[in-house]
Protein backbone atom coordinates (compact mmCIF):
# COMPACT_ATOMS: atom_id res chain seq x y z
CA UNK A 1 0.00 0.00 0.00
CA UNK A 2 1.39 3.33 -1.04
CA UNK A 3 1.41 6.35 1.35
CA UNK A 4 0.03 9.49 -0.30
CA UNK A 5 2.44 12.43 -0.59
CA UNK A 6 2.45 14.81 2.36
CA UNK A 7 2.49 17.91 0.16
CA UNK A 8 -1.19 17.28 -0.58
CA UNK A 9 -2.13 17.96 3.03
CA UNK A 10 0.15 20.95 3.74
CA UNK A 11 -2.59 23.52 3.14
CA UNK A 12 -5.08 21.47 5.20
CA UNK A 13 -2.61 21.21 8.08
CA UNK A 14 -1.97 24.97 8.03
CA UNK A 15 -5.69 25.66 8.06
CA UNK A 16 -6.31 23.19 10.88
CA UNK A 17 -3.44 24.65 12.93
CA UNK A 18 -4.75 28.16 12.37
CA UNK A 19 -8.26 27.07 13.42
CA UNK A 20 -6.98 25.43 16.62
CA UNK A 21 -4.75 28.44 17.48
CA UNK A 22 -7.69 30.81 16.89
CA UNK A 23 -9.92 28.68 19.12
CA UNK A 24 -7.36 28.74 21.94
CA UNK A 25 -6.81 32.50 21.68
CA UNK A 26 -10.58 33.10 21.51
CA UNK A 27 -11.13 30.99 24.63
CA UNK A 28 -8.39 32.91 26.47
CA UNK A 29 -9.89 36.29 25.52
CA UNK A 30 -13.39 35.15 26.50
CA UNK A 31 -12.12 33.84 29.85
CA UNK A 32 -10.30 37.11 30.56
CA UNK A 33 -13.40 39.18 29.78
CA UNK A 34 -15.59 36.85 31.85
CA UNK A 35 -13.17 37.03 34.80
CA UNK A 36 -13.10 40.83 34.61
CA UNK A 37 -16.90 41.10 34.65
CA UNK A 38 -17.19 38.52 37.44
CA UNK A 39 -14.69 40.49 39.54
CA UNK A 40 -16.72 43.68 39.04
CA UNK A 41 -19.92 41.88 40.07
CA UNK A 42 -18.27 40.41 43.19
CA UNK A 43 -16.94 43.81 44.31
CA UNK A 44 -20.34 45.39 43.74
CA UNK A 45 -21.96 42.54 45.69
CA UNK A 46 -19.63 43.17 48.66
CA UNK A 47 -20.43 46.89 48.53
CA UNK A 48 -24.16 46.23 48.48
CA UNK A 49 -23.92 43.72 51.36
CA UNK A 50 -21.98 46.26 53.44
CA UNK A 51 -24.50 48.98 52.65
CA UNK A 52 -27.38 46.62 53.46
CA UNK A 53 -25.81 45.71 56.81
CA UNK A 54 -25.32 49.39 57.65
CA UNK A 55 -28.90 50.24 56.70
CA UNK A 56 -30.28 47.32 58.73
CA UNK A 57 -28.33 48.49 61.80
CA UNK A 58 -29.50 52.08 61.29
CA UNK A 59 -33.09 50.90 60.88
CA UNK A 60 -32.93 48.88 64.11
CA UNK A 61 -31.47 51.86 65.94
CA UNK A 62 -34.15 54.20 64.58
CA UNK A 63 -36.89 51.80 65.63
CA UNK A 64 -35.49 51.63 69.17
CA UNK A 65 -34.95 55.36 69.53
CA UNK A 66 -37.56 57.01 67.34
CA UNK A 67 -39.13 58.83 70.28
CA UNK A 68 -35.85 59.90 71.90
CA UNK A 69 -34.02 62.82 70.32
CA UNK A 70 -31.20 63.23 72.81
CA UNK A 71 -29.32 60.00 72.07
CA UNK A 72 -26.89 59.03 69.33
CA UNK A 73 -28.76 56.99 66.77
CA UNK A 74 -26.37 56.76 63.83
CA UNK A 75 -22.63 56.48 63.33
CA UNK A 76 -21.11 57.44 60.00
CA UNK A 77 -17.47 56.62 59.32
CA UNK A 78 -15.33 58.15 56.57
CA UNK A 79 -12.06 56.36 55.85
CA UNK A 80 -9.17 58.25 54.27
CA UNK A 81 -5.89 56.83 53.12
CA UNK A 82 -2.88 57.99 55.08
CA UNK A 83 -0.32 56.61 52.62
CA UNK A 84 0.46 57.83 49.15
CA UNK A 85 -1.29 54.84 47.59
CA UNK A 86 -5.09 54.93 48.02
CA UNK A 87 -7.08 52.10 49.59
CA UNK A 88 -9.25 49.91 47.42
CA UNK A 89 -13.00 49.90 48.03
CA UNK A 90 -13.15 46.47 49.66
CA UNK A 91 -10.45 47.37 52.18
CA UNK A 92 -12.04 50.75 52.84
CA UNK A 93 -15.43 49.15 53.51
CA UNK A 94 -13.95 46.52 55.82
CA UNK A 95 -12.10 49.18 57.85
CA UNK A 96 -15.30 51.25 57.96
CA UNK A 97 -17.29 48.24 59.20
CA UNK A 98 -14.76 47.43 61.92
CA UNK A 99 -14.55 51.05 63.11
CA UNK A 100 -18.35 51.23 63.19
CA UNK A 101 -18.41 48.02 65.27
CA UNK A 102 -15.84 49.48 67.69
CA UNK A 103 -17.91 52.66 68.04
CA UNK A 104 -21.17 50.76 68.46
CA UNK A 105 -20.84 51.28 72.23
CA UNK A 106 -21.65 54.94 71.58
CA UNK A 107 -24.99 54.16 69.91
CA UNK A 108 -27.88 54.71 72.25
CA UNK A 109 -25.88 56.88 74.66
CA UNK A 110 -26.98 60.37 75.48
CA UNK A 111 -25.41 63.11 73.42
CA UNK A 112 -24.40 64.96 76.57
CA UNK A 113 -22.14 62.07 77.69
CA UNK A 114 -20.27 62.06 74.40
CA UNK A 115 -20.05 65.86 74.28
CA UNK A 116 -18.62 66.02 77.84
CA UNK A 117 -15.77 63.57 77.22
CA UNK A 118 -14.89 63.15 73.54
CA UNK A 119 -11.29 62.26 74.40
CA UNK A 120 -12.44 58.87 75.71
CA UNK A 121 -13.94 57.99 72.36
CA UNK A 122 -10.93 59.36 70.51
CA UNK A 123 -8.66 57.10 72.55
CA UNK A 124 -10.84 54.17 71.53
CA UNK A 125 -9.45 54.49 67.99
CA UNK A 126 -6.06 56.11 68.54
CA UNK A 127 -3.46 54.05 66.65
CA UNK A 128 -5.67 50.95 66.65
CA UNK A 129 -4.45 48.12 64.42
CA UNK A 130 -6.88 46.00 62.43
CA UNK A 131 -5.46 42.68 61.30
CA UNK A 132 -6.17 40.48 58.26
CA UNK A 133 -7.90 42.95 55.96
CA UNK A 134 -7.14 41.68 52.45
CA UNK A 135 -4.08 39.91 53.88
CA UNK A 136 -2.67 43.16 55.29
CA UNK A 137 -2.76 44.96 58.62
CA UNK A 138 -3.85 48.58 58.94
CA UNK A 139 -3.37 51.19 61.66
CA UNK A 140 -6.30 53.54 62.12
CA UNK A 141 -6.22 56.89 63.87
CA UNK A 142 -9.13 59.25 64.41
CA UNK A 143 -8.81 62.50 62.56
CA UNK A 144 -12.11 64.26 63.36
CA UNK A 145 -15.22 63.47 65.36
CA UNK A 146 -18.34 65.54 64.72
CA UNK A 147 -21.68 65.32 66.51
CA UNK A 148 -24.64 66.66 64.53
CA UNK A 149 -28.05 66.27 66.16
CA UNK A 150 -28.29 62.49 66.64
CA UNK A 151 -25.55 61.54 64.17
CA UNK A 152 -21.92 60.92 65.06
CA UNK A 153 -19.58 61.42 62.10
CA UNK A 154 -16.05 60.14 62.39
CA UNK A 155 -13.18 60.67 59.97
CA UNK A 156 -10.32 58.19 60.32
CA UNK A 157 -7.00 57.82 58.57
CA UNK A 158 -5.84 54.32 57.69
CA UNK A 159 -2.23 53.42 56.98
CA UNK A 160 -0.77 50.06 56.15
CA UNK A 161 0.96 48.73 59.26
CA UNK A 162 4.49 47.47 58.74
CA UNK A 163 6.50 45.66 61.35
CA UNK A 164 9.76 47.25 62.27
CA UNK A 165 12.53 44.78 62.86
CA UNK A 166 14.97 46.01 65.51
N, C-alpha and C positions, 0 to 999 in steps of 0.2 A: 504494500500500500504506500502510495506516494504522499508526502507531506506537502500541502500547498505552500507556495512562497509567502514569506512574511510581509513582503512589500505590499501585498494586497490589503492587509489589515492595518497598515500604518495610519491612514487617515481615520479609521474607525477607533483605533486606540487613542489617538490624540483627542478625538471628540469625546470619548468615554472618560478620559482623564480630566478634560476640561469640565465635563458635567459633574463629576465627583468632587473636584476642587471647588466649583461654584456652589454645590450643595453644602459642603463643609463651611465655606465662608459665609453663606447665607444663614446657616444654623447659628454660627458664632455671632453674627450681627443681631439676629433675632433674640438670642439669649441675652446679649448685652442690653438691648432695648428693654426687654422684659424685666431684667434685673433692676434696671434704673427706675422703671415705673413702679415696680414692687417696693423698692426702697422708699420712694416718695409716698406711697400709700401707707407703709408702715410708720413712717415719721408722722404723717398726718393723723394716723390712728392714735399714736401715743399722745399727740397734742390734744386731740379731742377727748381722750380718756382723762387726761390731767385736768382739762377744763371742766369736764363733767363732774369729776370728784370735787373740785373746788366749788362748783355751783351747788352740788348736793350738800356740802358742808355749810355753805352760806344759807341755803334754804332751811336746813335744820336749825341753824342759829337764829334766823329770822322768825321761825315758828315759835321758838322758845322765848324770844325776847321782843315780840312785836308790840307789847304794851309798855315796855320799859325803854325809855329814851336815854337814860344816864349810864348805860353799860356799853362796853365795846362789843359790837356784833359782827364785825368783819375785819379781817386782816388781809392787806394787800402787800405783796412783796415784789420789789423790782430788783432784779439781779443785773449788776454791771460787771464787766470784765476788768480785772485789775491789771492784767498783763497786756502786752502789745497785741497778742493774737486773741481774737474774740472767741467767746464760747459758742458751741453749737447749740441748737434749740433744745435737743434732748437733754443735754447736760444742764442747761439753764433751767429747764422745767423741773428736773430732779432736785437741783439745789433749792429752787423756789418751794417745792413741795416739802423738803426737809426743814427749811427755815420756818415755813408756815406751821409745821407740826411742832417745832420747838417753841414757837410763840403761841401755841394753842392754849397755854395756861392763862394767857391774857384775855382770851375770849370769855365774855360773861362777867368780867370784873368791872367794877365801877370806874368811870372815867377819872374820877378824882384820885383814886389810888395810883393810877398810872401817871397822871399829871404831877402828883406830889413827888414821886421817886422814879423818874425815867432812867436814872443811872443803873438801877437794878436790872432793868430789861435790856439796857445796852450791854451790860456785862454778860448777859445770857448768850450773846452772839459775838463777843469780842474774841477775835482770833480762834474761832471754833473750826475744827477740822472735820470735814465730812469724807468718809472713806468709801472706796469702791463705787465711784460714779463714773461709768464708762471706763472702767479699769484704771482710773486715776483718783488721786486724793486732792481735795480742794480746801483751802483755808478761806473762811468767810469772816468779814468784819463789817460791822454796822456803820453805815455812812451817815444816814439821816433817819430820824423817826418823827413822824408827823401824825398828830391826832386831830382829825376833822370830824366833828359831830360824833357819830358812833363808829367811824372807820379809823383803823390804825394803818398808816402807810409806812412801810419800811423800805429803805434803799440799802442794799448790801453790795459789797465789792467782793468778788470771788477771784482768787488767784490759785494757780496750780501749786500744790504743796510739794516741795522737793526736800528729800532728806539731805541733811548736811553731814558728811562723814568727817569726824574730827581727825 
